[in-house]
Amino acid sequence: MTTNGRSRRVPTSLAALALGVQEGTIRQWARRGKVTRYGTRRQALYDLSELAALAAGETGTPRT
């Protein structure tokens, strides 16, 4: 997912909602280095396509 050549980055709450997981799961993935954290010190942003690929690998089935 890209907009004007840039990846789609969303805050933690929207990333969790989009993938159907808890916000803590997103933060845990970032701490473990499974997903890249973008944004500022005060607000984390995550690449939606990167999260979707990780979630599909974690569950073994792609999400629709």
Predicted model as a PDB file, atoms N, CA, C, CB and O in Angstrom, pLDDT in the B-factor column:
MODEL        1                                                                  
ATOM      1  N   MET A   1       0.839  -1.177   0.000  1.00 46.00           N  
ATOM      2  CA  MET A   1       0.000   0.000   0.000  1.00 46.00           C  
ATOM      3  C   MET A   1       0.877   1.230   0.000  1.00 46.00           C  
ATOM      4  CB  MET A   1      -0.951   0.003   1.203  1.00 46.00           C  
ATOM      5  O   MET A   1       1.639   1.466   0.938  1.00 46.00           O  
ATOM      6  N   THR A   2       0.767   1.991  -1.029  1.00 48.00           N  
ATOM      7  CA  THR A   2       1.557   3.210  -1.068  1.00 48.00           C  
ATOM      8  C   THR A   2       0.708   4.368  -1.537  1.00 48.00           C  
ATOM      9  CB  THR A   2       2.770   3.041  -1.972  1.00 48.00           C  
ATOM     10  O   THR A   2      -0.253   4.200  -2.288  1.00 48.00           O  
ATOM     11  N   THR A   3       1.078   5.532  -1.083  1.00 50.00           N  
ATOM     12  CA  THR A   3       0.444   6.756  -1.504  1.00 50.00           C  
ATOM     13  C   THR A   3       1.551   7.693  -1.942  1.00 50.00           C  
ATOM     14  CB  THR A   3      -0.432   7.378  -0.371  1.00 50.00           C  
ATOM     15  O   THR A   3       2.408   8.055  -1.136  1.00 50.00           O  
ATOM     16  N   ASN A   4       1.549   8.088  -3.195  1.00 56.00           N  
ATOM     17  CA  ASN A   4       2.595   8.955  -3.723  1.00 56.00           C  
ATOM     18  C   ASN A   4       3.977   8.365  -3.515  1.00 56.00           C  
ATOM     19  CB  ASN A   4       2.518  10.320  -3.078  1.00 56.00           C  
ATOM     20  O   ASN A   4       4.920   9.097  -3.212  1.00 56.00           O  
ATOM     21  N   GLY A   5       4.116   7.051  -3.672  1.00 55.00           N  
ATOM     22  CA  GLY A   5       5.407   6.407  -3.536  1.00 55.00           C  
ATOM     23  C   GLY A   5       5.837   6.159  -2.103  1.00 55.00           C  
ATOM     24  O   GLY A   5       6.923   5.628  -1.869  1.00 55.00           O  
ATOM     25  N   ARG A   6       5.012   6.530  -1.145  1.00 65.00           N  
ATOM     26  CA  ARG A   6       5.361   6.333   0.257  1.00 65.00           C  
ATOM     27  C   ARG A   6       4.494   5.236   0.849  1.00 65.00           C  
ATOM     28  CB  ARG A   6       5.199   7.642   1.055  1.00 65.00           C  
ATOM     29  O   ARG A   6       3.360   5.025   0.420  1.00 65.00           O  
ATOM     30  N   SER A   7       5.032   4.547   1.831  1.00 75.00           N  
ATOM     31  CA  SER A   7       4.256   3.495   2.473  1.00 75.00           C  
ATOM     32  C   SER A   7       3.184   4.105   3.370  1.00 75.00           C  
ATOM     33  CB  SER A   7       5.172   2.564   3.286  1.00 75.00           C  
ATOM     34  O   SER A   7       3.292   5.256   3.794  1.00 75.00           O  
ATOM     35  N   ARG A   8       2.164   3.330   3.647  1.00 91.00           N  
ATOM     36  CA  ARG A   8       1.042   3.781   4.470  1.00 91.00           C  
ATOM     37  C   ARG A   8       1.384   3.515   5.927  1.00 91.00           C  
ATOM     38  CB  ARG A   8      -0.291   3.064   4.066  1.00 91.00           C  
ATOM     39  O   ARG A   8       1.470   2.358   6.339  1.00 91.00           O  
ATOM     40  N   ARG A   9       1.579   4.557   6.705  1.00 95.00           N  
ATOM     41  CA  ARG A   9       1.914   4.414   8.117  1.00 95.00           C  
ATOM     42  C   ARG A   9       0.765   4.898   8.979  1.00 95.00           C  
ATOM     43  CB  ARG A   9       3.195   5.185   8.456  1.00 95.00           C  
ATOM     44  O   ARG A   9       0.168   5.946   8.735  1.00 95.00           O  
ATOM     45  N   VAL A  10       0.476   4.103   9.991  1.00 95.00           N  
ATOM     46  CA  VAL A  10      -0.660   4.392  10.861  1.00 95.00           C  
ATOM     47  C   VAL A  10      -0.222   4.305  12.320  1.00 95.00           C  
ATOM     48  CB  VAL A  10      -1.832   3.415  10.584  1.00 95.00           C  
ATOM     49  O   VAL A  10       0.763   3.636  12.632  1.00 95.00           O  
ATOM     50  N   PRO A  11      -0.948   4.978  13.216  1.00 96.00           N  
ATOM     51  CA  PRO A  11      -0.629   4.886  14.649  1.00 96.00           C  
ATOM     52  C   PRO A  11      -0.953   3.496  15.192  1.00 96.00           C  
ATOM     53  CB  PRO A  11      -1.404   5.958  15.445  1.00 96.00           C  
ATOM     54  O   PRO A  11      -1.648   2.707  14.553  1.00 96.00           O  
ATOM     55  N   THR A  12      -0.444   3.224  16.361  1.00 95.00           N  
ATOM     56  CA  THR A  12      -0.591   1.916  16.997  1.00 95.00           C  
ATOM     57  C   THR A  12      -2.045   1.469  17.077  1.00 95.00           C  
ATOM     58  CB  THR A  12       0.006   1.947  18.385  1.00 95.00           C  
ATOM     59  O   THR A  12      -2.355   0.317  16.771  1.00 95.00           O  
ATOM     60  N   SER A  13      -2.930   2.356  17.480  1.00 96.00           N  
ATOM     61  CA  SER A  13      -4.334   1.975  17.658  1.00 96.00           C  
ATOM     62  C   SER A  13      -4.971   1.529  16.344  1.00 96.00           C  
ATOM     63  CB  SER A  13      -5.126   3.140  18.245  1.00 96.00           C  
ATOM     64  O   SER A  13      -5.715   0.548  16.322  1.00 96.00           O  
ATOM     65  N   LEU A  14      -4.692   2.226  15.263  1.00 94.00           N  
ATOM     66  CA  LEU A  14      -5.262   1.842  13.968  1.00 94.00           C  
ATOM     67  C   LEU A  14      -4.619   0.580  13.418  1.00 94.00           C  
ATOM     68  CB  LEU A  14      -5.104   2.974  12.965  1.00 94.00           C  
ATOM     69  O   LEU A  14      -5.290  -0.237  12.788  1.00 94.00           O  
ATOM     70  N   ALA A  15      -3.322   0.416  13.654  1.00 92.00           N  
ATOM     71  CA  ALA A  15      -2.636  -0.801  13.215  1.00 92.00           C  
ATOM     72  C   ALA A  15      -3.238  -2.016  13.911  1.00 92.00           C  
ATOM     73  CB  ALA A  15      -1.115  -0.710  13.502  1.00 92.00           C  
ATOM     74  O   ALA A  15      -3.487  -3.041  13.276  1.00 92.00           O  
ATOM     75  N   ALA A  16      -3.470  -1.902  15.212  1.00 91.00           N  
ATOM     76  CA  ALA A  16      -4.058  -3.004  15.976  1.00 91.00           C  
ATOM     77  C   ALA A  16      -5.478  -3.305  15.497  1.00 91.00           C  
ATOM     78  CB  ALA A  16      -4.066  -2.672  17.477  1.00 91.00           C  
ATOM     79  O   ALA A  16      -5.851  -4.469  15.345  1.00 91.00           O  
ATOM     80  N   LEU A  17      -6.253  -2.275  15.264  1.00 93.00           N  
ATOM     81  CA  LEU A  17      -7.620  -2.446  14.789  1.00 93.00           C  
ATOM     82  C   LEU A  17      -7.646  -3.118  13.413  1.00 93.00           C  
ATOM     83  CB  LEU A  17      -8.334  -1.092  14.730  1.00 93.00           C  
ATOM     84  O   LEU A  17      -8.456  -4.012  13.169  1.00 93.00           O  
ATOM     85  N   ALA A  18      -6.771  -2.689  12.535  1.00 87.00           N  
ATOM     86  CA  ALA A  18      -6.728  -3.241  11.177  1.00 87.00           C  
ATOM     87  C   ALA A  18      -6.378  -4.727  11.169  1.00 87.00           C  
ATOM     88  CB  ALA A  18      -5.720  -2.475  10.336  1.00 87.00           C  
ATOM     89  O   ALA A  18      -6.866  -5.483  10.329  1.00 87.00           O  
ATOM     90  N   LEU A  19      -5.530  -5.137  12.111  1.00 87.00           N  
ATOM     91  CA  LEU A  19      -5.086  -6.533  12.142  1.00 87.00           C  
ATOM     92  C   LEU A  19      -5.864  -7.396  13.124  1.00 87.00           C  
ATOM     93  CB  LEU A  19      -3.629  -6.591  12.483  1.00 87.00           C  
ATOM     94  O   LEU A  19      -5.693  -8.614  13.151  1.00 87.00           O  
ATOM     95  N   GLY A  20      -6.714  -6.776  13.928  1.00 89.00           N  
ATOM     96  CA  GLY A  20      -7.502  -7.540  14.889  1.00 89.00           C  
ATOM     97  C   GLY A  20      -6.678  -8.074  16.047  1.00 89.00           C  
ATOM     98  O   GLY A  20      -6.947  -9.157  16.567  1.00 89.00           O  
ATOM     99  N   VAL A  21      -5.664  -7.303  16.450  1.00 88.00           N  
ATOM    100  CA  VAL A  21      -4.827  -7.689  17.590  1.00 88.00           C  
ATOM    101  C   VAL A  21      -4.826  -6.550  18.606  1.00 88.00           C  
ATOM    102  CB  VAL A  21      -3.367  -8.029  17.134  1.00 88.00           C  
ATOM    103  O   VAL A  21      -5.293  -5.449  18.314  1.00 88.00           O  
ATOM    104  N   GLN A  22      -4.308  -6.818  19.781  1.00 94.00           N  
ATOM    105  CA  GLN A  22      -4.196  -5.807  20.816  1.00 94.00           C  
ATOM    106  C   GLN A  22      -3.059  -4.840  20.489  1.00 94.00           C  
ATOM    107  CB  GLN A  22      -3.971  -6.464  22.189  1.00 94.00           C  
ATOM    108  O   GLN A  22      -2.100  -5.209  19.811  1.00 94.00           O  
ATOM    109  N   GLU A  23      -3.168  -3.600  20.975  1.00 95.00           N  
ATOM    110  CA  GLU A  23      -2.101  -2.619  20.777  1.00 95.00           C  
ATOM    111  C   GLU A  23      -0.784  -3.123  21.354  1.00 95.00           C  
ATOM    112  CB  GLU A  23      -2.480  -1.279  21.418  1.00 95.00           C  
ATOM    113  O   GLU A  23       0.283  -2.873  20.794  1.00 95.00           O  
ATOM    114  N   GLY A  24      -0.863  -3.827  22.465  1.00 95.00           N  
ATOM    115  CA  GLY A  24       0.342  -4.372  23.090  1.00 95.00           C  
ATOM    116  C   GLY A  24       1.075  -5.347  22.187  1.00 95.00           C  
ATOM    117  O   GLY A  24       2.300  -5.456  22.252  1.00 95.00           O  
ATOM    118  N   THR A  25       0.341  -6.051  21.352  1.00 92.00           N  
ATOM    119  CA  THR A  25       0.959  -6.989  20.408  1.00 92.00           C  
ATOM    120  C   THR A  25       1.799  -6.234  19.399  1.00 92.00           C  
ATOM    121  CB  THR A  25      -0.111  -7.831  19.687  1.00 92.00           C  
ATOM    122  O   THR A  25       2.912  -6.652  19.079  1.00 92.00           O  
ATOM    123  N   ILE A  26       1.278  -5.123  18.892  1.00 92.00           N  
ATOM    124  CA  ILE A  26       2.018  -4.298  17.939  1.00 92.00           C  
ATOM    125  C   ILE A  26       3.299  -3.783  18.594  1.00 92.00           C  
ATOM    126  CB  ILE A  26       1.146  -3.114  17.438  1.00 92.00           C  
ATOM    127  O   ILE A  26       4.377  -3.843  18.002  1.00 92.00           O  
ATOM    128  N   ARG A  27       3.170  -3.281  19.814  1.00 92.00           N  
ATOM    129  CA  ARG A  27       4.348  -2.762  20.532  1.00 92.00           C  
ATOM    130  C   ARG A  27       5.371  -3.861  20.792  1.00 92.00           C  
ATOM    131  CB  ARG A  27       3.925  -2.124  21.863  1.00 92.00           C  
ATOM    132  O   ARG A  27       6.576  -3.630  20.683  1.00 92.00           O  
ATOM    133  N   GLN A  28       4.896  -5.045  21.131  1.00 93.00           N  
ATOM    134  CA  GLN A  28       5.773  -6.185  21.378  1.00 93.00           C  
ATOM    135  C   GLN A  28       6.548  -6.563  20.110  1.00 93.00           C  
ATOM    136  CB  GLN A  28       4.955  -7.388  21.882  1.00 93.00           C  
ATOM    137  O   GLN A  28       7.751  -6.818  20.162  1.00 93.00           O  
ATOM    138  N   TRP A  29       5.852  -6.596  18.983  1.00 90.00           N  
ATOM    139  CA  TRP A  29       6.508  -6.908  17.711  1.00 90.00           C  
ATOM    140  C   TRP A  29       7.609  -5.889  17.430  1.00 90.00           C  
ATOM    141  CB  TRP A  29       5.479  -6.927  16.553  1.00 90.00           C  
ATOM    142  O   TRP A  29       8.680  -6.249  16.941  1.00 90.00           O  
ATOM    143  N   ALA A  30       7.346  -4.614  17.739  1.00 93.00           N  
ATOM    144  CA  ALA A  30       8.350  -3.570  17.510  1.00 93.00           C  
ATOM    145  C   ALA A  30       9.550  -3.765  18.432  1.00 93.00           C  
ATOM    146  CB  ALA A  30       7.736  -2.171  17.725  1.00 93.00           C  
ATOM    147  O   ALA A  30      10.694  -3.650  17.990  1.00 93.00           O  
ATOM    148  N   ARG A  31       9.304  -4.055  19.693  1.00 94.00           N  
ATOM    149  CA  ARG A  31      10.407  -4.271  20.643  1.00 94.00           C  
ATOM    150  C   ARG A  31      11.267  -5.465  20.251  1.00 94.00           C  
ATOM    151  CB  ARG A  31       9.859  -4.477  22.054  1.00 94.00           C  
ATOM    152  O   ARG A  31      12.483  -5.452  20.441  1.00 94.00           O  
ATOM    153  N   ARG A  32      10.636  -6.486  19.707  1.00 94.00           N  
ATOM    154  CA  ARG A  32      11.361  -7.694  19.300  1.00 94.00           C  
ATOM    155  C   ARG A  32      12.045  -7.549  17.943  1.00 94.00           C  
ATOM    156  CB  ARG A  32      10.415  -8.870  19.261  1.00 94.00           C  
ATOM    157  O   ARG A  32      12.760  -8.451  17.505  1.00 94.00           O  
ATOM    158  N   GLY A  33      11.826  -6.421  17.284  1.00 92.00           N  
ATOM    159  CA  GLY A  33      12.446  -6.191  15.992  1.00 92.00           C  
ATOM    160  C   GLY A  33      11.743  -6.873  14.837  1.00 92.00           C  
ATOM    161  O   GLY A  33      12.307  -6.992  13.749  1.00 92.00           O  
ATOM    162  N   LYS A  34      10.518  -7.324  15.060  1.00 90.00           N  
ATOM    163  CA  LYS A  34       9.764  -7.992  14.001  1.00 90.00           C  
ATOM    164  C   LYS A  34       9.124  -6.996  13.049  1.00 90.00           C  
ATOM    165  CB  LYS A  34       8.697  -8.886  14.601  1.00 90.00           C  
ATOM    166  O   LYS A  34       8.795  -7.347  11.916  1.00 90.00           O  
ATOM    167  N   VAL A  35       8.945  -5.774  13.490  1.00 92.00           N  
ATOM    168  CA  VAL A  35       8.330  -4.727  12.676  1.00 92.00           C  
ATOM    169  C   VAL A  35       9.053  -3.417  12.970  1.00 92.00           C  
ATOM    170  CB  VAL A  35       6.790  -4.603  12.964  1.00 92.00           C  
ATOM    171  O   VAL A  35       9.539  -3.203  14.080  1.00 92.00           O  
ATOM    172  N   THR A  36       9.120  -2.551  11.979  1.00 94.00           N  
ATOM    173  CA  THR A  36       9.812  -1.272  12.122  1.00 94.00           C  
ATOM    174  C   THR A  36       8.887  -0.232  12.728  1.00 94.00           C  
ATOM    175  CB  THR A  36      10.340  -0.786  10.769  1.00 94.00           C  
ATOM    176  O   THR A  36       7.742  -0.076  12.304  1.00 94.00           O  
ATOM    177  N   ARG A  37       9.402   0.480  13.729  1.00 95.00           N  
ATOM    178  CA  ARG A  37       8.649   1.569  14.358  1.00 95.00           C  
ATOM    179  C   ARG A  37       9.118   2.873  13.737  1.00 95.00           C  
ATOM    180  CB  ARG A  37       8.841   1.582  15.921  1.00 95.00           C  
ATOM    181  O   ARG A  37      10.314   3.159  13.696  1.00 95.00           O  
ATOM    182  N   TYR A  38       8.170   3.660  13.255  1.00 96.00           N  
ATOM    183  CA  TYR A  38       8.455   4.975  12.702  1.00 96.00           C  
ATOM    184  C   TYR A  38       7.808   6.018  13.604  1.00 96.00           C  
ATOM    185  CB  TYR A  38       7.940   5.099  11.230  1.00 96.00           C  
ATOM    186  O   TYR A  38       7.197   5.669  14.614  1.00 96.00           O  
ATOM    187  N   GLY A  39       7.933   7.268  13.256  1.00 93.00           N  
ATOM    188  CA  GLY A  39       7.266   8.320  14.008  1.00 93.00           C  
ATOM    189  C   GLY A  39       8.208   9.030  14.953  1.00 93.00           C  
ATOM    190  O   GLY A  39       9.426   9.027  14.775  1.00 93.00           O  
ATOM    191  N   THR A  40       7.615   9.637  15.961  1.00 92.00           N  
ATOM    192  CA  THR A  40       8.372  10.399  16.938  1.00 92.00           C  
ATOM    193  C   THR A  40       8.426   9.641  18.260  1.00 92.00           C  
ATOM    194  CB  THR A  40       7.754  11.795  17.136  1.00 92.00           C  
ATOM    195  O   THR A  40       7.867   8.553  18.396  1.00 92.00           O  
ATOM    196  N   ARG A  41       9.092  10.223  19.197  1.00 90.00           N  
ATOM    197  CA  ARG A  41       9.168   9.620  20.521  1.00 90.00           C  
ATOM    198  C   ARG A  41       7.786   9.520  21.162  1.00 90.00           C  
ATOM    199  CB  ARG A  41      10.106  10.426  21.415  1.00 90.00           C  
ATOM    200  O   ARG A  41       7.498   8.580  21.904  1.00 90.00           O  
ATOM    201  N   ARG A  42       6.938  10.504  20.865  1.00 92.00           N  
ATOM    202  CA  ARG A  42       5.596  10.544  21.465  1.00 92.00           C  
ATOM    203  C   ARG A  42       4.557   9.735  20.707  1.00 92.00           C  
ATOM    204  CB  ARG A  42       5.131  11.960  21.559  1.00 92.00           C  
ATOM    205  O   ARG A  42       3.589   9.264  21.304  1.00 92.00           O  
ATOM    206  N   GLN A  43       4.743   9.563  19.394  1.00 94.00           N  
ATOM    207  CA  GLN A  43       3.744   8.817  18.627  1.00 94.00           C  
ATOM    208  C   GLN A  43       4.423   7.832  17.687  1.00 94.00           C  
ATOM    209  CB  GLN A  43       2.841   9.775  17.830  1.00 94.00           C  
ATOM    210  O   GLN A  43       5.197   8.209  16.807  1.00 94.00           O  
ATOM    211  N   ALA A  44       4.114   6.576  17.898  1.00 96.00           N  
ATOM    212  CA  ALA A  44       4.646   5.517  17.051  1.00 96.00           C  
ATOM    213  C   ALA A  44       3.774   5.366  15.821  1.00 96.00           C  
ATOM    214  CB  ALA A  44       4.735   4.186  17.819  1.00 96.00           C  
ATOM    215  O   ALA A  44       2.551   5.488  15.891  1.00 96.00           O  
ATOM    216  N   LEU A  45       4.418   5.099  14.693  1.00 97.00           N  
ATOM    217  CA  LEU A  45       3.711   4.810  13.458  1.00 97.00           C  
ATOM    218  C   LEU A  45       4.267   3.516  12.902  1.00 97.00           C  
ATOM    219  CB  LEU A  45       3.846   5.976  12.431  1.00 97.00           C  
ATOM    220  O   LEU A  45       5.456   3.227  13.038  1.00 97.00           O  
ATOM    221  N   TYR A  46       3.398   2.738  12.272  1.00 96.00           N  
ATOM    222  CA  TYR A  46       3.800   1.446  11.729  1.00 96.00           C  
ATOM    223  C   TYR A  46       3.315   1.327  10.294  1.00 96.00           C  
ATOM    224  CB  TYR A  46       3.249   0.286  12.589  1.00 96.00           C  
ATOM    225  O   TYR A  46       2.246   1.825   9.942  1.00 96.00           O  
ATOM    226  N   ASP A  47       4.117   0.658   9.469  1.00 94.00           N  
ATOM    227  CA  ASP A  47       3.779   0.440   8.069  1.00 94.00           C  
ATOM    228  C   ASP A  47       2.739  -0.677   7.989  1.00 94.00           C  
ATOM    229  CB  ASP A  47       5.050   0.089   7.228  1.00 94.00           C  
ATOM    230  O   ASP A  47       2.990  -1.800   8.426  1.00 94.00           O  
ATOM    231  N   LEU A  48       1.592  -0.365   7.438  1.00 86.00           N  
ATOM    232  CA  LEU A  48       0.481  -1.301   7.399  1.00 86.00           C  
ATOM    233  C   LEU A  48       0.807  -2.567   6.604  1.00 86.00           C  
ATOM    234  CB  LEU A  48      -0.730  -0.627   6.810  1.00 86.00           C  
ATOM    235  O   LEU A  48       0.433  -3.664   7.020  1.00 86.00           O  
ATOM    236  N   SER A  49       1.485  -2.436   5.488  1.00 88.00           N  
ATOM    237  CA  SER A  49       1.796  -3.623   4.684  1.00 88.00           C  
ATOM    238  C   SER A  49       2.805  -4.516   5.397  1.00 88.00           C  
ATOM    239  CB  SER A  49       2.339  -3.212   3.307  1.00 88.00           C  
ATOM    240  O   SER A  49       2.737  -5.740   5.286  1.00 88.00           O  
ATOM    241  N   GLU A  50       3.741  -3.913   6.127  1.00 91.00           N  
ATOM    242  CA  GLU A  50       4.708  -4.694   6.899  1.00 91.00           C  
ATOM    243  C   GLU A  50       4.005  -5.459   8.022  1.00 91.00           C  
ATOM    244  CB  GLU A  50       5.805  -3.775   7.481  1.00 91.00           C  
ATOM    245  O   GLU A  50       4.320  -6.621   8.278  1.00 91.00           O  
ATOM    246  N   LEU A  51       3.067  -4.812   8.679  1.00 84.00           N  
ATOM    247  CA  LEU A  51       2.306  -5.470   9.745  1.00 84.00           C  
ATOM    248  C   LEU A  51       1.447  -6.602   9.207  1.00 84.00           C  
ATOM    249  CB  LEU A  51       1.428  -4.458  10.470  1.00 84.00           C  
ATOM    250  O   LEU A  51       1.358  -7.667   9.820  1.00 84.00           O  
ATOM    251  N   ALA A  52       0.822  -6.375   8.076  1.00 80.00           N  
ATOM    252  CA  ALA A  52      -0.038  -7.406   7.486  1.00 80.00           C  
ATOM    253  C   ALA A  52       0.781  -8.636   7.110  1.00 80.00           C  
ATOM    254  CB  ALA A  52      -0.772  -6.856   6.245  1.00 80.00           C  
ATOM    255  O   ALA A  52       0.342  -9.766   7.322  1.00 80.00           O  
ATOM    256  N   ALA A  53       1.959  -8.419   6.557  1.00 86.00           N  
ATOM    257  CA  ALA A  53       2.825  -9.542   6.191  1.00 86.00           C  
ATOM    258  C   ALA A  53       3.255 -10.309   7.443  1.00 86.00           C  
ATOM    259  CB  ALA A  53       4.067  -9.042   5.411  1.00 86.00           C  
ATOM    260  O   ALA A  53       3.290 -11.539   7.432  1.00 86.00           O  
ATOM    261  N   LEU A  54       3.578  -9.601   8.505  1.00 81.00           N  
ATOM    262  CA  LEU A  54       3.968 -10.241   9.755  1.00 81.00           C  
ATOM    263  C   LEU A  54       2.808 -11.019  10.351  1.00 81.00           C  
ATOM    264  CB  LEU A  54       4.472  -9.204  10.750  1.00 81.00           C  
ATOM    265  O   LEU A  54       2.987 -12.149  10.805  1.00 81.00           O  
ATOM    266  N   ALA A  55       1.623 -10.426  10.354  1.00 76.00           N  
ATOM    267  CA  ALA A  55       0.449 -11.087  10.919  1.00 76.00           C  
ATOM    268  C   ALA A  55       0.129 -12.363  10.138  1.00 76.00           C  
ATOM    269  CB  ALA A  55      -0.765 -10.133  10.912  1.00 76.00           C  
ATOM    270  O   ALA A  55      -0.233 -13.375  10.737  1.00 76.00           O  
ATOM    271  N   ALA A  56       0.257 -12.325   8.836  1.00 81.00           N  
ATOM    272  CA  ALA A  56      -0.012 -13.498   8.019  1.00 81.00           C  
ATOM    273  C   ALA A  56       0.980 -14.618   8.354  1.00 81.00           C  
ATOM    274  CB  ALA A  56       0.061 -13.138   6.521  1.00 81.00           C  
ATOM    275  O   ALA A  56       0.607 -15.792   8.384  1.00 81.00           O  
ATOM    276  N   GLY A  57       2.217 -14.260   8.600  1.00 81.00           N  
ATOM    277  CA  GLY A  57       3.226 -15.239   8.973  1.00 81.00           C  
ATOM    278  C   GLY A  57       3.023 -15.766  10.381  1.00 81.00           C  
ATOM    279  O   GLY A  57       3.280 -16.941  10.641  1.00 81.00           O  
ATOM    280  N   GLU A  58       2.573 -14.933  11.282  1.00 65.00           N  
ATOM    281  CA  GLU A  58       2.357 -15.342  12.675  1.00 65.00           C  
ATOM    282  C   GLU A  58       1.217 -16.348  12.789  1.00 65.00           C  
ATOM    283  CB  GLU A  58       2.060 -14.120  13.550  1.00 65.00           C  
ATOM    284  O   GLU A  58       1.301 -17.308  13.555  1.00 65.00           O  
ATOM    285  N   THR A  59       0.153 -16.122  12.023  1.00 49.00           N  
ATOM    286  CA  THR A  59      -1.013 -16.985  12.160  1.00 49.00           C  
ATOM    287  C   THR A  59      -0.976 -18.156  11.193  1.00 49.00           C  
ATOM    288  CB  THR A  59      -2.275 -16.189  11.946  1.00 49.00           C  
ATOM    289  O   THR A  59      -1.680 -19.149  11.378  1.00 49.00           O  
ATOM    290  N   GLY A  60      -0.146 -18.033  10.157  1.00 47.00           N  
ATOM    291  CA  GLY A  60      -0.065 -19.080   9.160  1.00 47.00           C  
ATOM    292  C   GLY A  60      -1.114 -18.958   8.071  1.00 47.00           C  
ATOM    293  O   GLY A  60      -1.103 -19.721   7.105  1.00 47.00           O  
ATOM    294  N   THR A  61      -2.032 -17.988   8.225  1.00 45.00           N  
ATOM    295  CA  THR A  61      -3.028 -17.764   7.196  1.00 45.00           C  
ATOM    296  C   THR A  61      -3.110 -16.273   6.902  1.00 45.00           C  
ATOM    297  CB  THR A  61      -4.405 -18.321   7.625  1.00 45.00           C  
ATOM    298  O   THR A  61      -3.032 -15.457   7.820  1.00 45.00           O  
ATOM    299  N   PRO A  62      -3.266 -15.909   5.640  1.00 45.00           N  
ATOM    300  CA  PRO A  62      -3.370 -14.504   5.316  1.00 45.00           C  
ATOM    301  C   PRO A  62      -4.679 -13.919   5.806  1.00 45.00           C  
ATOM    302  CB  PRO A  62      -3.233 -14.300   3.831  1.00 45.00           C  
ATOM    303  O   PRO A  62      -5.703 -14.602   5.820  1.00 45.00           O  
ATOM    304  N   ARG A  63      -4.652 -12.652   6.209  1.00 46.00           N  
ATOM    305  CA  ARG A  63      -5.862 -11.966   6.654  1.00 46.00           C  
ATOM    306  C   ARG A  63      -6.508 -11.288   5.468  1.00 46.00           C  
ATOM    307  CB  ARG A  63      -5.551 -10.940   7.768  1.00 46.00           C  
ATOM    308  O   ARG A  63      -5.827 -10.801   4.566  1.00 46.00           O  
ATOM    309  N   THR A  64      -7.829 -11.261   5.477  1.00 44.00           N  
ATOM    310  CA  THR A  64      -8.552 -10.613   4.383  1.00 44.00           C  
ATOM    311  C   THR A  64      -9.257  -9.382   4.866  1.00 44.00           C  
ATOM    312  CB  THR A  64      -9.548 -11.564   3.753  1.00 44.00           C  
ATOM    313  O   THR A  64      -9.920  -8.703   4.083  1.00 44.00           O  
TER     314      THR A  64                                                      
ENDMDL                                                                          
END                                                                             
